[in-house]
Each structure stands twice: as C-alpha cells, then as structure tokens.
Amino acid sequence: MNPALLLIGISFFAALALGIRARRGHAMTLEQWSVGGRGFGTVLVFVLMAGEIYTTFTFLGGSGWAYGKGAPAFYILCYGTLAYGMSYFLLPVIWRYANAHALVSQADFFVRKYESEALGVIVSLVSVAAMIPYLVLQLKGLGIIVSEASVGAISAGPAVWAGSVVLVIYVVVSGVRGSAWTAVLKDILILAVALVLGIYLPAQLHGGYGAMFADINRAHPGFLILPRTGMSPAWFISTVVLTALGFYMWPHTFGSCYTARNENVFRRNAVVMPLYQLVLLFVFFTGFAALLEVPGLTGTSVDLSLLRVTEHAFGPWMLGVVGAAGLLTALVPGSMLLMSACTILSKNVYAKLTPREIPEARVTRLARALVPVVALVSVLLTLRGGSTLVLLLLAAYNVVTQLFPALMLCLPNRPIATRQGAIAGILAGEATVAALTLTGATMGSLFPSWPPVITDLNVGIIAMLVNVVVLFVVSGLTGRPHRSLQTSP
C-alpha cells in the first residue's frame, strides 16, 4: 500500500475519532454546539483563533504563491500580525457584550447593537456568501493533498467527498468542541512539518537561505521584489489593510471569541499570536526552495509546489506526513465554517423570517440538519474547479470585510451610525464588490491613465471606501443614532 496514503488515512480517522469523542459529557444545546458553553480556556481559544491562520490556504496557497508570485506572497505574513495586535483591544469588548447578552453568532451582535432584525438577516447572508468560497478553498486543498499523496491512485473528487462526510459527522455530533480537539492535533503536526520543510529544504537543496535567494535572483531577476505595476506596493498595502480589517469579520472567527472563559484570554493570546506568524516564513521558504527544484508549475498547479518538492526531496513517507498535516488544515477550519454557516442560517435567517417564535431546541435541530446541505453545495462548487487557493480567499475577503465599518461604529455604548446607515453601507459595499467582480473591472481598467498608486488598489478597499461614505451620508440623513440596548457589564 502507498505509505503516504496510509498516513493520510490514519490522520483522517484520528480526526473523526477526536471529533466524535469531544462530545462526551455535554448535552448539545445551541450554546454548547456553537460556542462550547463559553468555557474554553487560553489553549483551546488559541488553537481555534490563532490556529485558524493555518488552513489549506496557508499551507498550500502560501507556498504556492511564494513559488508563483514571489514577493507579493509576503502579504500573508503581514496581515495576520496586524490583526492579532488589533485583537488585544477589539476582542475583549466584543466578548464582554456577547457574554452579558448570551449571544451565540456574529449576526446576534449586530442585531442587539443596532436593534435591527433586518440588519441581522443582511449580515447573516453576507457572512454565508463569504464563507462558501472559504469552505470551497478547504475542500479544494483537501482534494489536492490526497490526490498528490496517493500519486493519482485517488483522484481529487472522491477525496473531497470523503472529507466532506467526515466534516458532516463530527460537526453534527460535537459542534465546536470537535473542532477544538482536532485543532490541537492539527497545530502540533502543522508546526512540525512547516519547520522541518522550511529548514531542511533550503539547506539541502541550496546550501542555506542566502544561497537559495541568490540562486532564485539569478534565475528569475526581480522575482523577490514587488513589481512596479499590478501587485505593486499599492496593491500590497491595500491588500494587507483589507485582510487585516476583515480577519475577525469571519463568522467562525468572530464566534470563536464567544467560547472564551473570560476576556483576559484574548490579551494573553494577543501577546503570543504575532510570534506564531513567524512559522509562515518556513512555509514560504518551502515554496521558494521548490521553485528551482520542481520548475514549470503554472496557474492553479502552483498550489502543488509544496507536495511536489516534498516528494522530490524525501519520498513517500514524508509526503504522507505532510499530507496528514495538510488534511487537518482542511478539516478543522472547514468544520468551523460549516458549523457557523448552519448556525447563522437557522438562528439568524430562518428563525427571524418566520412569523412565530421558534423554540431553541428546534433551531438547534435545524442548524444540525443544514450541515449536510451546506456541505453538499460546497462540494459541488469545489468540483467545478477554478482559481488558486489564494485568489479564492481574497475574493471572499472582499465580501466579508464590508462588515467592518458597521462593527466598529457600534462598539461604543451609543452606536455612531444609525441602523439605516449600517444597512445602506453594507449593501453599497457588497454591490460594488459584485459589480467589480462580475465585470472583471479593476481601478486600472476603469482609469487606465491614473498612476499605479491608485490603479493597483485592491478592489475590496475601493468597495469599503464606498461603504463608509454611504454609511455616514445615510446616517446623517436618518437622524441621531438610536440608543443601543447595551449596558456595560
């Protein structure tokens, strides 16, 4: 039997067993299922929140972009660091309010702050629309890993179906507890793999980091600096800002902060989490090391660079270890995304659009029943193929970051924006994202004679500027913001 496939299979069943085992001793009410009864300590919150950066996007997409794009890939290293620093101030405020009012989803926060069920439904739909591409990204990465590790014996399609079955089982059974337990195993394995590959490959294949970069610069002049146009400094800075602001707008990440035992958990984690980002350097080093050893990967194939160079340098056993780690980077974030999407659809869309009040037990049953439905939609979208992993995530960030202005303006006791302004701003931002994405327009194509500092801006930033302008204009026209229900706990 293929040894790589054997190790991946062991990881597959270990994740399933951990996910199911995590339920023991807990009745799966909506609060237990979605936020773990608000009883997680520093370690579990850390692996749920800091560990979320290590998805298939980072593992395969980060090395793939280092291989295919060069210097622009370092935006991945920057945005998480900024977001973690921001979490020191932002997350305790969110947790304090959510704990006082027993909130269980991201949309609950907006509903309570702005006293608007309509805004909650809009936030919910935006969140789910952003999470589906992110879930597709995880499944796509899972298919790549299993297909490559089995040397084609198992194609990407069956691997995606099998991974989705595991996701559905342990999300339905254990909810966030299953994700947290599996995340511990994932983080241990992914850190070990990233360090081994990122240290060994440059030394073995090139004689060290300096020699590796010198070799790359000779073979590909200018590859290690940002281009003057396209992915220029303007694109780099605007993309870092967009993704840093959107980092905690993901419903599964936002909801993870509800699981903490107290607000000091976030402050302790914020001190350590930026250091955690340094491990990404070793993922990039692996991609750079692959550039000259396994040349010729183009388009979506650049996401294969880490697996191809591992097989080239080590053989099937190490490929299996890497594949097992990569499998977990798909399953853990995928389970969080799946659970969050189903919680939102049941609690914040269906329950709010139904004229009569629905008991929580029924909402919980519906959320768990939606898990296979959302998983099926994601699988079908995954099997259609498409963009590289990084481009998939950037497209999703353009959508979810449009929630950031409305969130920031509702954190004070009295929200600075009105509910009408928040709704109008989000809709304007999303409409701008949709128009630019569907038409393929960029600032460069719309204003070709303008300088690169404008034309190379990330379209998500442009949409957020439109969002902010509309938000303030409509808030000004609709009068003084209402008094929020908040009382400082």
RODO-2510 file (C-alpha; in nm, 4 decimals, decimal comma):
residues 489
     n   res          X          Y          Z
     1     m     0,0000     0,0000     0,0000
     2     n     0,1115     0,3547    -0,0714
     3     p     0,2752     0,4672     0,2609
     4     a     0,1717     0,8298     0,2053
     5     l    -0,1898     0,7258     0,1619
     6     l    -0,1687     0,5081     0,4744
     7     l    -0,0540     0,8017     0,6899
     8     i    -0,3227     1,0270     0,5455
     9     g    -0,5824     0,7598     0,6194
    10     i    -0,4663     0,7374     0,9815
    11     s    -0,4928     1,1160     1,0146
    12     f    -0,8374     1,1043     0,8543
    13     f    -0,9770     0,8535     1,1053
    14     a    -0,7969     1,0167     1,4009
    15     a    -0,9700     1,3452     1,3201
    16     l    -1,3059     1,1683     1,3013
    17     a    -1,2484     0,9876     1,6323
    18     l    -1,1403     1,3065     1,8117
    19     g    -1,4372     1,4951     1,6747
    20     i    -1,6852     1,2355     1,7977
    21     r    -1,5088     1,1857     2,1330
    22     a    -1,5246     1,5600     2,2090
    23     r    -1,8998     1,5440     2,2637
    24     r    -1,8821     1,3092     2,5637
    25     g    -2,0376     1,4561     2,8763
    26     h    -2,2059     1,7507     2,7039
    27     a    -2,5670     1,7959     2,6015
    28     m    -2,5652     1,9617     2,2592
    29     t    -2,7787     2,2703     2,3193
    30     l    -2,7280     2,5531     2,0683
    31     e    -2,4874     2,7263     2,3090
    32     q    -2,2842     2,4078     2,3648
    33     w    -2,2868     2,3172     1,9965
    34     s    -2,1823     2,6573     1,8612
    35     v    -1,9765     2,8260     2,1383
    36     g    -1,8766     2,5365     2,3668
    37     g    -2,0753     2,6627     2,6651
    38     r    -1,8400     2,9670     2,6839
    39     g    -1,5982     2,7588     2,8886
    40     f    -1,2802     2,7384     2,6766
    41     g    -0,9518     2,8432     2,8326
    42     t    -0,6442     3,0043     2,6812
    43     v    -0,5137     2,6966     2,4947
    44     l    -0,8370     2,5995     2,3203
    45     v    -0,9197     2,9594     2,2268
    46     f    -0,5643     2,9951     2,0963
    47     v    -0,5872     2,6928     1,8664
    48     l    -0,9321     2,7977     1,7453
    49     m    -0,8317     3,1583     1,6708
    50     a    -0,4558     3,1697     1,6114
    51     g    -0,4612     2,8266     1,4545
    52     e    -0,7218     2,9441     1,2021
    53     i    -0,4386     3,1089     1,0053
    54     y    -0,3045     2,7597     0,9252
    55     t    -0,5585     2,6440     0,6699
    56     t    -0,5015     2,4857     0,3296
    57     f    -0,4792     2,8444     0,2067
    58     t    -0,1663     2,8996     0,4132
    59     f    -0,0194     2,5520     0,3814
    60     l    -0,0597     2,5033     0,0048
    61     g    -0,1594     2,8526    -0,1094
    62     g     0,1171     3,0314     0,0831
    63     s     0,3908     2,8087    -0,0560
    64     g     0,2188     2,8194    -0,3969
    65     w     0,2244     3,1969    -0,4080
    66     a     0,5866     3,2071    -0,2925
    67     y     0,6559     2,9703    -0,5841
    68     g     0,4424     3,1510    -0,8419
    69     k     0,4373     3,5175    -0,7352
    70     g     0,7463     3,5789    -0,5220
    71     a     0,7474     3,8913    -0,3058
    72     p     0,3679     3,9597    -0,3152
    73     a     0,3175     3,6394    -0,1117
    74     f     0,4534     3,8159     0,1966
    75     y     0,1236     3,9993     0,2386
    76     i     0,0080     3,6759     0,4078
    77     l     0,2740     3,7223     0,6753
    78     c     0,1772     4,0849     0,7391
    79     y    -0,1998     4,0890     0,7698
    80     g    -0,2300     3,8256     1,0422
    81     t     0,0270     4,0065     1,2562
    82     l    -0,1716     4,3312     1,2353
    83     a    -0,4977     4,1511     1,3088
    84     y    -0,3578     3,9760     1,6158
    85     g    -0,2328     4,3066     1,7536
    86     m    -0,5768     4,4565     1,6968
    87     s    -0,7364     4,1641     1,8834
    88     y    -0,5865     4,2853     2,2135
    89     f    -0,8256     4,5827     2,2080
    90     l    -1,1135     4,4573     1,9937
    91     l    -1,2000     4,1087     2,1186
    92     p    -1,2412     4,1850     2,4922
    93     v    -1,5033     4,4480     2,4015
    94     i    -1,6908     4,2033     2,1791
    95     w    -1,6679     3,9203     2,4342
    96     r    -1,7875     4,1400     2,7212
    97     y    -2,1013     4,2428     2,5363
    98     a    -2,1695     3,8964     2,3925
    99     n    -2,1299     3,7318     2,7330
   100     a    -2,3613     3,9793     2,9001
   101     h    -2,6350     3,9174     2,6433
   102     a    -2,5776     3,5424     2,5769
   103     l    -2,5078     3,5902     2,2068
   104     v    -2,4133     3,2844     2,0001
   105     s    -2,3498     3,4163     1,6478
   106     q    -2,1914     3,7142     1,4780
   107     a    -2,5248     3,8389     1,3468
   108     d    -2,6626     3,8429     1,7054
   109     f    -2,4092     4,1134     1,7871
   110     f    -2,5288     4,3443     1,5078
   111     v    -2,8954     4,2760     1,5850
   112     r    -2,8557     4,3635     1,9523
   113     k    -2,6336     4,6653     1,8979
   114     y    -2,8415     4,8270     1,6238
   115     e    -3,1779     4,6902     1,7437
   116     s    -3,2482     4,5729     1,3886
   117     e    -3,3534     4,2231     1,2877
   118     a    -3,3290     4,3275     0,9210
   119     l    -2,9614     4,4155     0,9663
   120     g    -2,9077     4,0758     1,1312
   121     v    -3,0507     3,8967     0,8273
   122     i    -2,8316     4,1032     0,5914
   123     v    -2,5182     4,0357     0,7962
   124     s    -2,6081     3,6660     0,8017
   125     l    -2,6499     3,6415     0,4260
   126     v    -2,3271     3,8339     0,3647
   127     s    -2,1441     3,6048     0,6073
   128     v    -2,2677     3,2856     0,4447
   129     a    -2,1910     3,4230     0,0975
   130     a    -1,8308     3,4826     0,2096
   131     m    -1,7945     3,1505     0,3911
   132     i    -1,8930     2,9317     0,0961
   133     p    -1,5812     3,0245    -0,1115
   134     y    -1,3705     2,9801     0,2024
   135     l    -1,5170     2,6321     0,2577
   136     v    -1,4628     2,5527    -0,1107
   137     l    -1,0999     2,6531    -0,0592
   138     q    -1,0592     2,3981     0,2217
   139     l    -1,2193     2,1187     0,0210
   140     k    -1,0189     2,2052    -0,2876
   141     g    -0,6981     2,1878    -0,0825
   142     l    -0,8060     1,8550     0,0663
   143     g    -0,8574     1,7121    -0,2816
   144     i    -0,5146     1,8318    -0,3946
   145     i    -0,3424     1,6779    -0,0913
   146     v    -0,4984     1,3323    -0,1189
   147     s    -0,4629     1,3149    -0,4962
   148     e    -0,0947     1,4123    -0,4886
   149     a    -0,0057     1,1953    -0,1901
   150     s    -0,1658     0,8901    -0,3496
   151     v     0,0217     0,9623    -0,6755
   152     g    -0,3099     0,9721    -0,8563
   153     a    -0,4474     0,6467    -0,7082
   154     i    -0,7299     0,8519    -0,5530
   155     s    -0,8481     1,1475    -0,7554
   156     a    -0,9461     1,4814    -0,6043
   157     g    -1,3204     1,4170    -0,6444
   158     p    -1,3524     1,1096    -0,4176
   159     a    -1,1160     1,2743    -0,1665
   160     v    -1,3409     1,5800    -0,1467
   161     w    -1,6492     1,3608    -0,0963
   162     a    -1,4788     1,1579     0,1789
   163     g    -1,3531     1,4690     0,3587
   164     s    -1,6989     1,6211     0,3457
   165     v    -1,8503     1,3113     0,5079
   166     v    -1,6054     1,3416     0,7991
   167     l    -1,6850     1,7119     0,8336
   168     v    -2,0580     1,6461     0,8412
   169     i    -2,0298     1,3682     1,1004
   170     y    -1,8230     1,5447     1,3597
   171     v    -1,9846     1,8856     1,3105
   172     v    -2,3309     1,7356     1,3613
   173     v    -2,2192     1,5268     1,6593
   174     s    -1,9844     1,7569     1,8521
   175     g    -2,0008     2,1106     1,7091
   176     v    -1,7242     2,3467     1,8149
   177     r    -1,5834     2,1012     2,0690
   178     g    -1,4938     1,8581     1,7921
   179     s    -1,3196     2,1371     1,6009
   180     a    -1,1244     2,2465     1,9089
   181     w    -0,9976     1,8974     1,9943
   182     t    -0,8910     1,8298     1,6360
   183     a    -0,7294     2,1746     1,6128
   184     v    -0,4812     2,0802     1,8864
   185     l    -0,3595     1,7815     1,6815
   186     k    -0,3561     1,9927     1,3658
   187     d    -0,1428     2,2698     1,5145
   188     i     0,1157     2,0310     1,6583
   189     l     0,1509     1,8489     1,3269
   190     i     0,1479     2,1557     1,1030
   191     l     0,4111     2,3391     1,3087
   192     a     0,6411     2,0373     1,2994
   193     v     0,6008     1,9941     0,9238
   194     a     0,6465     2,3637     0,8441
   195     l     0,9657     2,3878     1,0496
   196     v     1,1189     2,0672     0,9126
   197     l     1,0497     2,1551     0,5490
   198     g     1,1363     2,5231     0,5836
   199     i     1,4720     2,4500     0,7483
   200     y     1,5793     2,1300     0,5721
   201     l     1,4878     2,2038     0,2083
   202     p     1,6751     2,5362     0,1672
   203     a     1,9811     2,3863     0,3401
   204     q     1,9773     2,0591     0,1479
   205     l     1,8823     2,1880    -0,1964
   206     h     2,0618     2,5248    -0,1975
   207     g     2,3090     2,5295     0,0915
   208     g     2,1153     2,7770     0,3068
   209     y     1,8730     3,0678     0,2869
   210     g     2,1186     3,3203     0,1453
   211     a     2,2322     3,0818    -0,1264
   212     m     1,8692     2,9929    -0,2066
   213     f     1,7673     3,3529    -0,2594
   214     a     2,0832     3,4227    -0,4607
   215     d     2,0016     3,1255    -0,6862
   216     i     1,6443     3,2462    -0,7319
   217     n     1,7566     3,6012    -0,8099
   218     r     1,9971     3,4760    -1,0763
   219     a     1,7377     3,2522    -1,2383
   220     h     1,4451     3,4954    -1,2009
   221     p     1,5695     3,8561    -1,1709
   222     g     1,3217     4,0804    -0,9865
   223     f     1,1202     3,7848    -0,8536
   224     l     1,1919     3,8783    -0,4914
   225     i     1,0775     4,2412    -0,5101
   226     l     0,7322     4,3895    -0,5609
   227     p     0,6619     4,4833    -0,9249
   228     r     0,6047     4,8474    -1,0186
   229     t     0,2571     4,7757    -1,1512
   230     g    -0,0009     4,5083    -1,0814
   231     m     0,0930     4,3587    -0,7437
   232     s     0,2810     4,6769    -0,6631
   233     p     0,3326     4,8403    -0,3207
   234     a    -0,0150     4,9982    -0,3577
   235     w    -0,1721     4,6552    -0,4089
   236     f     0,0357     4,5075    -0,1267
   237     i    -0,0556     4,7735     0,1305
   238     s    -0,4249     4,7851     0,0378
   239     t    -0,4486     4,4040     0,0467
   240     v    -0,2785     4,3858     0,3874
   241     v    -0,5163     4,6514     0,5246
   242     l    -0,8237     4,4831     0,3738
   243     t    -0,7408     4,1371     0,5073
   244     a    -0,6286     4,2621     0,8499
   245     l    -0,9567     4,4501     0,8978
   246     g    -1,1542     4,1526     0,7725
   247     f    -0,9714     3,8906     0,9804
   248     y    -1,2207     3,8927     1,2689
   249     m    -1,5204     3,9569     1,0431
   250     w    -1,5345     3,5892     0,9530
   251     p    -1,8342     3,4496     1,1427
   252     h    -1,6453     3,1388     1,2598
   253     t    -1,3574     3,3522     1,3932
   254     f    -1,5937     3,6102     1,5431
   255     g    -1,7955     3,3317     1,7033
   256     s    -1,4800     3,1658     1,8383
   257     c    -1,4252     3,4611     2,0695
   258     y    -1,7589     3,3796     2,2386
   259     t    -1,6127     3,0486     2,3580
   260     a    -1,3616     3,2123     2,5968
   261     r    -1,3936     3,1756     2,9731
   262     n    -1,3008     3,5427     3,0320
   263     e    -1,1671     3,8434     2,8423
   264     n    -0,8094     3,8042     2,9683
   265     v    -0,7781     3,5019     2,7407
   266     f    -0,7615     3,7390     2,4433
   267     r    -0,4981     3,9640     2,5960
   268     r    -0,2705     3,6696     2,6757
   269     n    -0,3145     3,5272     2,3283
   270     a    -0,2532     3,8623     2,1580
   271     v     0,0958     3,8708     2,3075
   272     v     0,1877     3,5319     2,1588
   273     m    -0,0099     3,5171     1,8345
   274     p     0,2088     3,7559     1,6268
   275     l     0,5084     3,5309     1,7028
   276     y     0,3033     3,2384     1,5731
   277     q     0,3048     3,4110     1,2341
   278     l     0,6794     3,3571     1,2029
   279     v     0,6103     2,9926     1,1239
   280     l     0,4648     3,1138     0,7945
   281     l     0,8153     3,2123     0,6893
   282     f     0,9063     2,8452     0,6770
   283     v     0,6053     2,7757     0,4535
   284     f     0,7324     3,0466     0,2169
   285     f     1,0862     2,9071     0,2318
   286     t     0,9483     2,5726     0,1165
   287     g     0,7786     2,7384    -0,1813
   288     f     1,0958     2,9269    -0,2715
   289     a     1,3037     2,6084    -0,2395
   290     a     1,0648     2,4332    -0,4783
   291     l     1,0966     2,6999    -0,7476
   292     l     1,4227     2,5698    -0,8960
   293     e     1,3774     2,2040    -0,7987
   294     v     1,0332     2,1391    -0,9485
   295     p     1,0040     2,4097    -1,2159
   296     g     0,7244     2,4517    -1,4645
   297     l     0,4181     2,4693    -1,2381
   298     t     0,1788     2,7367    -1,3635
   299     g    -0,1756     2,8558    -1,2990
   300     t    -0,3580     2,6582    -1,0308
   301     s    -0,0771     2,3981    -1,0371
   302     v     0,1432     2,6274    -0,8255
   303     d    -0,0578     2,5057    -0,5250
   304     l     0,1127     2,1675    -0,5755
   305     s     0,4640     2,3043    -0,5191
   306     l     0,4946     2,2061    -0,1512
   307     l     0,3810     1,8495    -0,2131
   308     r     0,5930     1,8077    -0,5257
   309     v     0,9160     1,9279    -0,3635
   310     t     0,8490     1,7098    -0,0560
   311     e     0,8136     1,4009    -0,2732
   312     h     1,1227     1,5032    -0,4721
   313     a     1,3392     1,5526    -0,1611
   314     f     1,2069     1,2907     0,0831
   315     g     0,9919     1,0280    -0,0848
   316     p     0,6503     0,8828     0,0023
   317     w     0,6759     0,8560     0,3833
   318     m     0,7422     1,2257     0,4376
   319     l     0,4850     1,3069     0,1721
   320     g     0,2375     1,1142     0,3862
   321     v     0,3267     1,3140     0,6983
   322     v     0,2880     1,6392     0,5059
   323     g    -0,0367     1,5149     0,3562
   324     a    -0,1707     1,4223     0,7007
   325     a    -0,0925     1,7718     0,8293
   326     g    -0,2482     1,9279     0,5215
   327     l    -0,5605     1,7159     0,5625
   328     l    -0,6128     1,8564     0,9115
   329     t    -0,5643     2,2133     0,7838
   330     a    -0,8675     2,1482     0,5656
   331     l    -1,0855     1,9630     0,8164
   332     v    -1,0531     2,1940     1,1188
   333     p    -1,1284     2,5305     0,9537
   334     g    -1,3808     2,3552     0,7294
   335     s    -1,5722     2,2282     1,0316
   336     m    -1,5789     2,5759     1,1879
   337     l    -1,7031     2,7298     0,8630
   338     l    -1,9692     2,4645     0,8191
   339     m    -2,0955     2,4957     1,1765
   340     s    -2,1025     2,8768     1,1654
   341     a    -2,2876     2,8872     0,8335
   342     c    -2,5557     2,6477     0,9559
   343     t    -2,5980     2,8267     1,2902
   344     i    -2,6437     3,1564     1,1091
   345     l    -2,8921     3,0195     0,8549
   346     s    -3,1074     2,8585     1,1244
   347     k    -3,0905     3,1163     1,4034
   348     n    -3,0431     3,4433     1,2198
   349     v    -3,2237     3,3851     0,8910
   350     y    -3,4913     3,1156     0,9207
   351     a    -3,5906     3,1928     1,2817
   352     k    -3,6107     3,5665     1,2120
   353     l    -3,8087     3,5365     0,8896
   354     t    -4,0637     3,3011     1,0464
   355     p    -4,3615     3,4944     1,1887
   356     r    -4,3941     3,2897     1,5069
   357     e    -4,1289     3,2354     1,7713
   358     i    -3,9333     2,9112     1,7354
   359     p    -3,8021     2,7182     2,0393
   360     e    -3,4236     2,6996     2,0699
   361     a    -3,4303     2,3203     2,0536
   362     r    -3,5893     2,3384     1,7092
   363     v    -3,3340     2,5966     1,5944
   364     t    -3,0564     2,3642     1,7109
   365     r    -3,2044     2,0691     1,5229
   366     l    -3,2378     2,2778     1,2081
   367     a    -2,8777     2,4001     1,2329
   368     r    -2,7512     2,0437     1,2570
   369     a    -2,9827     1,9300     0,9757
   370     l    -2,8431     2,2024     0,7467
   371     v    -2,4857     2,0755     0,7855
   372     p    -2,5068     1,8122     0,5083
   373     v    -2,6959     2,0549     0,2825
   374     v    -2,4322     2,3292     0,3031
   375     a    -2,1576     2,0678     0,2707
   376     l    -2,3191     1,9302    -0,0464
   377     v    -2,3407     2,2761    -0,2056
   378     s    -1,9739     2,3382    -0,1211
   379     v    -1,8655     2,0040    -0,2665
   380     l    -2,0475     2,0712    -0,5938
   381     l    -1,8833     2,4133    -0,6222
   382     t    -1,5433     2,2625    -0,5381
   383     l    -1,5690     2,0012    -0,8118
   384     r    -1,6261     2,2716    -1,0708
   385     g    -1,2600     2,3749    -1,0314
   386     g    -1,1474     2,7363    -1,0517
   387     s    -0,8990     2,9777    -0,9042
   388     t    -0,5864     2,9222    -0,6981
   389     l    -0,6370     2,8947    -0,3234
   390     v    -0,5112     3,2465    -0,2518
   391     l    -0,7376     3,4090    -0,5105
   392     l    -1,0383     3,2241    -0,3691
   393     l    -0,9680     3,3630    -0,0237
   394     l    -0,9044     3,7170    -0,1471
   395     a    -1,2416     3,7132    -0,3242
   396     a    -1,4121     3,6026    -0,0016
   397     y    -1,2307     3,8735     0,1980
   398     n    -1,3692     4,1393    -0,0367
   399     v    -1,7175     4,0313     0,0726
   400     v    -1,6754     3,9780     0,4476
   401     t    -1,4685     4,2915     0,5176
   402     q    -1,7663     4,5084     0,4249
   403     l    -1,8997     4,4330     0,7756
   404     f    -1,6058     4,6042     0,9451
   405     p    -1,7201     4,9721     0,9346
   406     a    -2,0619     4,8902     1,0832
   407     l    -1,8985     4,6823     1,3577
   408     m    -1,6509     4,9490     1,4624
   409     l    -1,9170     5,2191     1,4722
   410     c    -2,1407     5,0181     1,7052
   411     l    -1,8818     4,9347     1,9719
   412     p    -1,9465     5,2429     2,1885
   413     n    -2,2476     5,2412     2,4223
   414     r    -2,4268     5,4631     2,1712
   415     p    -2,3599     5,3453     1,8122
   416     i    -2,2156     5,6220     1,5949
   417     a    -2,4078     5,5034     1,2885
   418     t    -2,7811     5,4508     1,2501
   419     r    -2,9263     5,1149     1,1612
   420     q    -3,0277     5,2583     0,8237
   421     g    -2,6735     5,3828     0,7639
   422     a    -2,5230     5,0458     0,8569
   423     i    -2,7583     4,8616     0,6200
   424     a    -2,7002     5,1068     0,3343
   425     g    -2,3226     5,0997     0,3791
   426     i    -2,3015     4,7185     0,3768
   427     l    -2,5293     4,6915     0,0734
   428     a    -2,3332     4,9601    -0,1149
   429     g    -2,0032     4,7891    -0,0386
   430     e    -2,1310     4,4478    -0,1444
   431     a    -2,2865     4,5904    -0,4604
   432     t    -1,9505     4,7445    -0,5508
   433     v    -1,7704     4,4136    -0,4899
   434     a    -2,0279     4,2279    -0,7025
   435     a    -2,0097     4,4792    -0,9876
   436     l    -1,6295     4,4802    -0,9998
   437     t    -1,6029     4,1023    -0,9649
   438     l    -1,8685     4,0076    -1,2210
   439     t    -1,7401     4,2535    -1,4816
   440     g    -1,3744     4,1808    -1,4085
   441     a    -1,3164     4,5539    -1,3722
   442     t    -1,0249     4,6986    -1,1764
   443     m    -0,9186     5,0512    -1,0993
   444     g    -0,6599     5,0062    -1,3740
   445     s    -0,9182     4,9145    -1,6375
   446     l    -1,1589     5,1861    -1,5250
   447     f    -0,8957     5,4606    -1,5037
   448     p    -0,6015     5,3468    -1,7192
   449     s    -0,4317     5,6868    -1,7229
   450     w    -0,4182     5,7171    -1,3433
   451     p    -0,0954     5,6364    -1,1554
   452     p    -0,0327     5,2835    -1,0162
   453     v    -0,0753     5,4076    -0,6581
   454     i    -0,4481     5,4332    -0,7437
   455     t    -0,4999     5,1784    -1,0209
   456     d    -0,3354     4,8926    -0,8302
   457     l    -0,5511     4,9255    -0,5179
   458     n    -0,7324     4,6105    -0,4105
   459     v    -1,0958     4,6316    -0,5252
   460     g    -1,2116     4,5320    -0,1756
   461     i    -1,0632     4,8540    -0,0368
   462     i    -1,2427     5,0558    -0,3038
   463     a    -1,5689     4,8870    -0,2071
   464     m    -1,5090     4,9606     0,1618
   465     l    -1,4482     5,3294     0,0870
   466     v    -1,7842     5,3375    -0,0927
   467     n    -1,9341     5,1576     0,2077
   468     v    -1,8025     5,4151     0,4572
   469     v    -1,9160     5,7148     0,2519
   470     v    -2,2681     5,5771     0,2103
   471     l    -2,2835     5,4757     0,5776
   472     f    -2,2056     5,8264     0,7028
   473     v    -2,4272     6,0013     0,4475
   474     v    -2,7308     5,7847     0,5244
   475     s    -2,6664     5,8047     0,8999
   476     g    -2,6566     6,1835     0,8706
   477     l    -2,9829     6,1869     0,6767
   478     t    -3,1672     5,9483     0,9073
   479     g    -3,1042     6,1467     1,2228
   480     r    -2,9271     6,0867     1,5501
   481     p    -2,8452     5,7196     1,6175
   482     h    -3,0840     5,5369     1,8459
   483     r    -2,9863     5,4483     2,1971
   484     s    -2,8467     5,0941     2,1962
   485     l    -2,9619     4,8328     2,4430
   486     q    -2,6053     4,7966     2,5633
   487     t    -2,5231     4,8332     2,9264
   488     s    -2,1587     4,7933     3,0176
   489     p    -2,1185     4,4778     3,2223
***
